[in-house]
Structure formats: C-alpha cells, structure tokens
Amino acid sequence: MAPSVFAAEKILFERAQPSADALSFVFAFPNTYGVGITSLGYQTIWALLASRPDVAVSRWFTDIYEPLPRQIDLLGFSFSWELDYGQILGALEHFQLPIASRDRQESDPLVWGGGPVLTANPEPFAAWFDFILLGDGEDLIPAMVAALQEVRTAPRKQKLRRLAQVPGVYVPSGYGVTYGDPEGAIAQIHPIDSDFPPVVTKQTYRGNTLSASTVVTPHAAWENIYMVEVVRSCPELCRFCLASYLTLPFRAADVTTGLIPAIARGLAVTPRLGLLGASITQHPEFESLIDFLAQPAYDHVRLSLSSVRTNTLSRRLCNLLSQRDSRSVTIAVESGSDRLRQIINKKLTNDEIYQAAEHAQSGGLQALKLYGMVGVPQEEDADIEATIALLLHLKKTAPKLRLSFGCSTFVPKAHTPWQWYGVRPVAEKRLKLLQKHLVPKGIDFRPESYKDSLMQALLSRGDRRLEPLLRLAYSYAKAAGQATPSDGMVKRAAKELRDTVPPLSWYIHDDWAPEPPLPWQHLQGPLPLATLEKHRTLSLGVPL
C-alpha cells in the first residue's frame, strides 16, 4: 500500500458508504498506478462501482493498492493492452488464486475482466476468467451487480449460469471449441447447453453524456490532468482501426448538458484539461466547445487534445491551443501515399496535410506530431518513398515546427475488415528504411517495436490453444525477473509446445480464408461478419 499516493487524489464523485451486506470487489489494473489511474476507462468503472452502496470496492495496481477485504467476492481486471497479460497472471498469483477458472473453489472470488482487449478477442485468456464484460461499462456494470445480488448465496456454477443470461456477459466455460486442423482453423464454437446463448453481443452505451475523470492526481502519468470524452468511436472507419469498428456507432457528448458542466467540474480542481476521442474535431458542435474554451476566464488553462483529424485542424484551433499552453498537436496521416490512403479508407490528401502543418505553424504551435503505419495490405515500396517525400516536404514548408513521426506496424484486429490479414514481415525492413531517411534530416522518428507488434498480432488473433503457451512464457519471464514475457520467451515456449500449439506464423503472418470460424465468431461486435467482409472487399477490391 501507499497511503500518501491515495491521499493526494482529488475525488470528483460521491463515494457511497457500503452497506453491511455489500458485495466485496477488488478492481485491478495490470500495470502501475501512474499508468492505470490515467486510464479514463478504469476511472469510469471504478466510480460506477464505488458510488453504489451494495458494493465495497478496493483498487489494486501492480505497485500499490488500497486496503483489501479479508474475503473477496469478485476480482476484476481492466485490460487495455495485450502485453499486460503477464501482469494479470502475476496478480492471480498475488491473490493466491488458481490461474485457470476450472481449478477454483467455492470460496475463491469470481474473476472477471473488461476493456478493449477482452471485448475484441478474449479467447487466448479465456481460461483465466470466470466471466468477461463485452462492451461499455455504463450499462454492463449495473446489470452485472443486479444479477450477482440475485444469486450471491448460490453455488459458483449457478452464479455463472445466471450471469450468462445478462446481455454482454460472456462466460467462457459455457462454450466448447473444436478444431478442423490441429495446426490451424477452428471447426466450430458452440455453447455447452441452452443456458448459454449461441452468440454474446457487445453492449453499446447510447447516452449523450460520456465519460469524464472521476479522480485527479499529481501521481498520474499525465500529472493533474482532468480528462473529458468528447466523442466515442470514429465515423471515418479506417479498415485497420479497432477504435472505430469496435466502438460503433459514433457518438458525441451533448455540449450544453454534458461537456460544459463536466469541464467546469474539472477546472474547479485543476487547470489542466484533456479532451479525448478518436476524432474530437468531428463533434457536430465542436466550434461551440472552442467558443467556450476561448473565453478569457480560461486563459490559465493548459489544454491538450488527443489526435485531431488532419483536415479539421484549423488555424483558429491552433491559435487556441498555443494560447492554452499547448506546444504541439497530433494528426494521424497513416501514409504519404494517396493511393494507399484510399485503400485504408483514410479520406485525406497530401494538400490537406500541408495545410494542417501551415495552420500549426502560423497558429503559434512549436511541434507537429504525425502518426503513420507500415505493412498494410497492398502497400508497396513506392508508398514508403511517398511517406518519406511527404515528411521532407513538410520539413521545408513548415521549418519552424519540430516534426515527429510515430510509426507502427499493421496488426490485424478482431471485428475490423482487415482481421483476416496477417502481419507482413517486410514491415520491419520498411521501418528501418524510414529511420534511415528521416533521422538525418532532423525528423524525430518514433517507431513502435516490431517485435511488440508481432506479440500484439499473436494475441489479437489468438484462440484458446495459446493459453498454455502464454503461461509457459510467463514462467520464463518470472524466472528472469520480468513482468512481461519477451518475444524470445514466447518463441521458446512455442518450440517446447510445438506438438500442441499451431505455428506462431499461422496466427501472426498468415492471411486467413474468410470461410472458417474466427476465434471470436460467437462474440458479436457492432457490425455483422458479412458487413466486415463487404468493407474488406471495398477497400482492396480483390478476394483473399
């Protein structure tokens, strides 16, 4: 525990006094406090639990935690990044719980999870969770707690059968998987009996008041920041983008009844404000929000934005950001190639990118951060050359700006049109080519680790056969004093288990045919499979 860290928090909601018979929750984040408390999703779910008198909740992070109850009814995890999986295993060991759900006793807490990793594809981790929440917590948390209250004295299996009736609650033990090929595709995924629905559907919160920080602290990764969710999802639908497809439909918080009161609440305790969303400038009333923040009463505010859609980066917005102590702005361009952006469905031209840079410079900003990607389907060497040319041109036309280019490798994600495509090995070479040409020209090149991308792909397209491999790789990491297994440890585990686990290349690099069931076929995202296949065909115009 670290009482001084928790004492420094400014709590922005009313915590309920738990009743004598409240359900006892521990809500965990599989990373440090500084990282976890900066997650708006984690903050939101914690506040939903802590504001209920029928729940007593303690927070747990890998480095600190609140006082824990003697008897825990439920242990929950907010799972935001695939490579944190090793710290979930470490947490289960910390609480002296069997790793596998099937090995737990009646006296053990129910272990549950939520967040984008599990909502997209929980299957590699399914054996560790008694149940999983698929989708938005605003509706799922009340429904989950109500169901648990109904069966709180029932046997463990009966509790899980009741939870399986709640829309969006997935009980992995209620489903069997058969494989048509021991080294590849799944043949069938089926419920074990009628208590478990054939398909579990992700739940979507449709209110017009979105999330805002429930705690402000100097110990967050972004010190003393108050965060407000302006929009949820993105209308652009880039074909690789989990943040778009998994969170559809696009929703905008009401400015008058939602955003302005939330911002006023936060600025009463901190001058640092962060506006979040995949495409915040596409809020239909964004100009009204800018009018509000441009008032002299907010001259002291330090304002930051998440990534801005490039062709909406106006000079007025850049002026406001520079006046509100922002030094930079971030745009996602994906590529310097018009052809490739059309394939991605990135509705953007090079001229619009040049104009955004001009607005950033003339608006008084000091830096422009751009994000791109290599290895996308149908990418060619000429597309990489176009990206280099674009960035060098920006360097000349906006010489006062410090340019940085963050570049990731394409990773297939569940519930997106490109879920059938694997990671292209040529991506590693292309990252090195970008570095060779950009760094000597004074552009700050920030590539995402190619090996980390491979691990993300393994987990994002994995199935239940990976579970023993993940546990074995974790044991290697633990012996080495590491929280997260390295790429080499995962490969070593795969070699040891080669007779029981498909080749890693099948998960990571292979293009999959559309016909066999996907590992997450029984879990319905916002769009049906046929629609995703149509979007894939539209983007590429050719079959797999």
N, C-alpha and C positions, 0 to 999 in steps of 0.2 A: 504493500500500500504506500501511497504518497499523499498524506493529508494536505500538505501545502499546495500541491497541484490542484486538487479538487477545491480547496478553499479559495483559490484565485478565480474560479469561474463566476461569471455573471449569468444566472439562470433567468431565462426570459419567458417562462411559463409557470403556471402554478402546479407544483408537485402535490399530489394527493397524499393524505395520510392513509397508509394501507390499513385495511380492516383486519380484524383478528384472524379471519379465515382466508386472507388474500393468497392467491397463487404466488409462489416464490420463483421469480425469474432471475437468471444471470444472463445479461445480454453482452456478448463478447464481440470484439473486433480483432481479427487475427493479424495485428500489427501494433505498433507503438501507439501510445496515447496521442502524440503530436499528429500522427497520420490519421488515426481513427476519428478524433474529435473534429477534424477538418472535413470529414465526410458529411455532407448535408443529409444524405440518406440515413446514415447511422443516427445522427442527431434527431431526425424526424421520428424514427421508430422508437427510440428511447423515450422521447417526450410522450408519444402515444401511450406507451406502457406506464410511464411514471405518473401520468395525470389521472390514472384510474385507481380508485380505492380498492378494487378487487385484485390488484396486482402489487406485489412488492418487488422492485427490480433493482439489481446492483449491476454496475458496469464493470467489465473486465477487459484489459488490454494486455499485451504481452509484457509490458514493463511495469504497469501499475494497475491497481484495481481498488474498487470500493469494498467496504466490509461485506463479507459474504455470509449468506444464511447457513445455518447448520444443516438444514435439509433443503435441497434444491428440487423444485418440481420440474422446471424447464431450463435448459441451457441452449441459448440461441446464438447464432453467428450471422453477422453482416458480411457477406463475401463479395468483394468488389474487384479483385484482381486475381487471375488464375494462379499466379505464382506464390500467393499467400497460402496455398493449400497445406504446405508443410507445417505452418503455424497453427492450423486447425488441429492437425494430429498432435502437435505439442500441447495444445490446450486440453484436448481429451485426456492426454497423459497427466497433465497437471491436476485435473479433477478426478484422476484415478478411475476413469471410465473405460470399459472395453471400446476399442476402436469401432468394431462392427456392431451395428444395431442389433443383429440377431443374437449377440452374446450378452446383451444387457439384462439385468434382473429387474424384478418388480420395484425394488427400492431405488433403482437408478433413475435420474431425471430423463425426461424425454429430450432428445437432442434435435433441434430444428435449425433451419437456415433460410436465408433470403438474400436478395441482392442480385445484381445483373449477371454474375457468373452462373448462379444456380437457376435463375429464371431462363437464361439462354439454353444451357445444357448441363443438368445436374448429374448425368449418368456416370462419369468417372468417379464421382464422390458419393454416389447414391447409397452405398453400403454403410456410410458413416452417419447418415441422418435418419431419424425416425420419421420425420416429415419435413417438407420443404414448401415454402410460400412462393408461388409463382405470380409475380406482378407487383402492383402498387400496394404499399402497406396501409394507406389511409382507410381502405375498406377491409383488407385482409386481417389486420390486427384485431379489430372489434369482433369479427366473425370467428376468428380462431379462439379468442378468450371466451366468448359465449359458449362455443362448443365444448371447450375444456371444462367449464364450470358445470355443464350438464353431466359429465362423466368423471368428475375428479376423483371419485372413490372407486371407479371401475377398474378391472384388470387392464394392464398395459395394452394388450391386443384389442380390447374393446374400445379403449380411448382412440387408438389409431383408426379403427374402422369408423368411428364417429367423425373424426377429423377428415377422413377421406370423402365424406359427404359434403364438406364445405367447398364451394367453388373456389378453385385456385390452390387448394391444399393438396399436395402430391405426397402420397405415402409409398416410397419405392418398394417396400417389401410386399406390396399388394400386386406387383407386376412381375411376370416371368418373361425372359428373353431367350429365344432360340436362334441359333446361327446356322446359316446355309453353307458357310465356308469358314472353317476354323481359322483361316488367315485373312478373313475379310468380312464381307457383308453380313448384315443381320437378316434373318428369315422372317421373324415375327416377334412382336411385343404384345403381350396380352395380359389383362387382369386375371388374377387367380380365381376370383369368383365375383358374384354380382354386387358385392358391397363396394367394389372399386370401379369407378367409371372407365369406359374404354379410352376416353380422351379427357385429360385435365387441361382446362383452359386458363391461360394467363388472365389475371384480373386487371382491369383498367379503371383508375380513378378519373371521374369525369367532372369534378367540381371546378369552379373558376377561381378558387384560392389555392395557390400552390405552396410549396414548402418555403420556409424561412428559418434562419438559425434559431435554435432553442437555447443555445449557450454561446457566450463569447468569452475567450480566454487568451491570455498572453502566451500560453503554452501550446497553442495550435501551430501547425506547420505554417499557416498564414496568420501571423500574430494579430490578435484582437480584431479579426475580420468578422463582419456580420454579412451573411450571405442570403440573397433573395433569389428564388427561382422565378424567372420572368416567363419562360415558356418551357414546355415539356415536349420532347420529340422534335422532329425537323421535317418540314414539308418537301425538302429537296430530294430525299431518297437516293443518295449515292449508293451504288449497288453493293458496296462492301460494308456499309455503316450499320453496326449493331445499335448505336444510339438512336438512329432514325427508325429502323424497322421494328425493333423490339418494343419501342415505347409508343407506337402509333395509337390513336391519332394525334396530330399536332394540336396542342392546347396552349392557350395564352391566359395568364392570370389577369383578372379584371383590374385595371389601373386604379379606379376610384375606390372600390371596396376591398381590394386585395393588396396591390403593390404599395400604394402610397401609405396606408396605415402600417403595413409591415416595415417599410423603410423608416418611417417616423419612430416606430418602436425600437428599431435597432440603433438609430443615430442618437437616441437618448442615452445610450451606454457606451458608444464607441464612434469615432469619426471615420472609421474605415469600412467601406461598403463594397461588396462584390455582387455584381449582377450575373446570374448563372443561367445557362440554357445552351442548347446546341446551336440555336440560331436566333439570338435575342433581338437582333435588329429587324427581324421579320414579325415581331409583335405588331398587330394591327394598330396599336396606339402608342408605338414607341416614341413618336415625336412628342406626345403629351408627357411621357415619362421624362424625356430630355428637358422639356419646358420646366417641369417640377424641379429637377436636379440643378437646373441652371440658375435658380433663384439665389440672390445674394446671401440668404440665410444659410446656404450650404457651401459657402466659399471655403470653409475649413475642412470639408470632407475630402478624403482620399478615395477616389473611385477607381475600380478596376472592373473589366468586363472579361467574360470568357470569350472564346473565339467568335469573331464577327464575320458575317457573310461579306465577302470581299466587295461586291458591287453595291453594298449598302453603307460602306464606310465613307460617310460624308465629311466635308471639311468642318461643318458645324459640330459633328460628333467629336472629331479630333481636337477641335478647339476646346470643347468642354472637358475632354479627358486631360489635356495638358493643364487647364486651369484647375482641375481637381487632383493634381499631383500624380497623374499617371505619366509615365515616361515612354510607354510602349503600347502597342496594340497587336493583337494576334489575328491572322487570317489563315484559312486553310485553302491552298490552291491545288494541292494534290500533284500537279504536273505542269510543266511549261508547254505541253503539247495540247493544242486544241482538239486534235483527233482523239487523244486518249481521254481527255476530259469528257468528250461526248460519250465514249464507251462507259465511263464511270457514272455518267448522268450528272456531272458537275456542270451546272449551267453558268458558265463563266468564260470570258475571253481574256486574252493577254492584255488587250487595251484597258479592260476594267481593272486588271491587276496594276497596271502602270498608273491608272488614275487614283487607285487606292493609296499607292505609295506617295503620289504627289499630294494628296489630301493629308496624309500623315505628316509629311514634311512641312507643308505650309500651315498646317494646324498647330504646329509647335511641339510635336512629339519628337522624341530622340531616337526611338528604335522601332523597327517593324519586324515582328516575328512571323515567319511563314511556316506552314506545315505541308508536307508532301508525303508521297508514298512511292515505293518501287515494287516491282514484281507483280503488278496487277495483270489479270488476263489480257492477252493480246498486246502487251507492252513490247516495244522494240527498242533497239539501241538508239534509234533516231529520237525517240521520246525522251530519253535521258539527256541527249545532246540539247534538245529543246528546253529542258529544265535548266541546264547549265546556262544556256544563252539568255533565258528569261532573267535569271538571278544576276548575271553580269550586266545586263541592260539596266536592271533596277539600281545596281550599284552606281552606274553612271548618271542615271536620270534623277536619282534622289541621293546625292552624295552626302547630305547632312545626316542621313539616317544610318544607324547601326543595323545591319541586316543579319538575321539569324535564320537558319533553315533547319527545322527539325524534320527528320525523315524516318518513317517506319517502313517495315516490310509488310506487304499484304498478307493478312492472316484470315482464313475463312471463318466466318462466324455463323452459328445456328440462326435460323429464321431470317436470313438475308438471301438475296438472289444468287450470291456467289458462294453459298455454303457447300456446293458440290466441287469447288476448285481447290486444289492444293497449293502449298507454298512453292514458288518456283526457285530452285537453287541459284539461278542467275541473279537473284536479288542481292546476294552477298557481294558479288562482283560489282554490281551497279552502285551499291553504297560506297564501295571503295573508289569507284570512278568519280562519283560526286565529290568525295572528300579531296581527291587529287586535284580537281579543277577549281573547287570553291575556296578552300582554305588559303591557298597562296594569294588569292585576290581579296582577302580581308573579310570574307563572309564567314560568320560563325556557324559551322556545320555541326549539327547535333543528331547523329544517327541513333536510332533505337538499336539495342543489341540484337543482332541477327539470331544468335542462339536463344535469346529470350523469346523472340518471335516464333522459333520452332517449338518451344515448350508451350507457348500460348496456343499454337495450332493443334498440338497433340491433345491438349486439354479441352479446347473448344470443339473438337470433332470426336472426342473420345467416347468410349462406351464402357460398360461395366467390367469388361475383361482387363481394363487398365488398373483396376483398384489394387491388386497385389503388387503390380509394378511400382505404383506410387508409394505404397507402404515400404517396399524394399529400398527404393531410392531415398526415402525419408530416413530409414535406419542408417544408411551410409552417411547422410548429412549430419545426423545426430552424433554419430561416432566421430565426425570431423569437427564438431562444434559449430555447425552451421544450422540456421533456421530453415533455409530453403535449399533443396537439392539442386546441384548444378546440372548442366546439360550432360556432362560426362557421367555423373552418377545415374542419371536416367538411362543412358545408353548401356551402362554396366548392368543395371537391373534388367533391361530388356534382353541382353545377351544371356543372363542367367536363367531367364524365364522364357526363352525363345520357343519352347515347345508348347507353351500355354497362352502366349500373347501374340496377336498378329504383328507383323513387322511394323516398326515405327513409321517407316516410309508410307505405309498404307494410310495411316491417319494424317500424316503431315504433308506429304508431297503429292499423293495420287489424286487425280481427278476422278470423282465418283460418278457412276452412271445414275440417272435420275430414278430408275425403277426400284431398287431395293429400299426397304425401310431405313430411314435415318435413325441414329440412336435416340433422337428426341421426337420420333414420329408420333408418339402418344401424348405429346405435350403441345398444345395448340397456342401459337403466338397470335399476334394481331391479324396476320394475313394467312389465308389457307395456302397449302403447298402448291396448288395449281396456279395461284396468283404469283407466287415467288418464281415459279418456273417460267411464267409468261414474262416477268420482268427480266429474268436472266436472258431469255431469248431476244427480248427487245434491246438489251444492252450490247449483246455480242452478235446477234443475227445468225448464229450457227449453232448446231447441236453439239453436245459434248462428244 
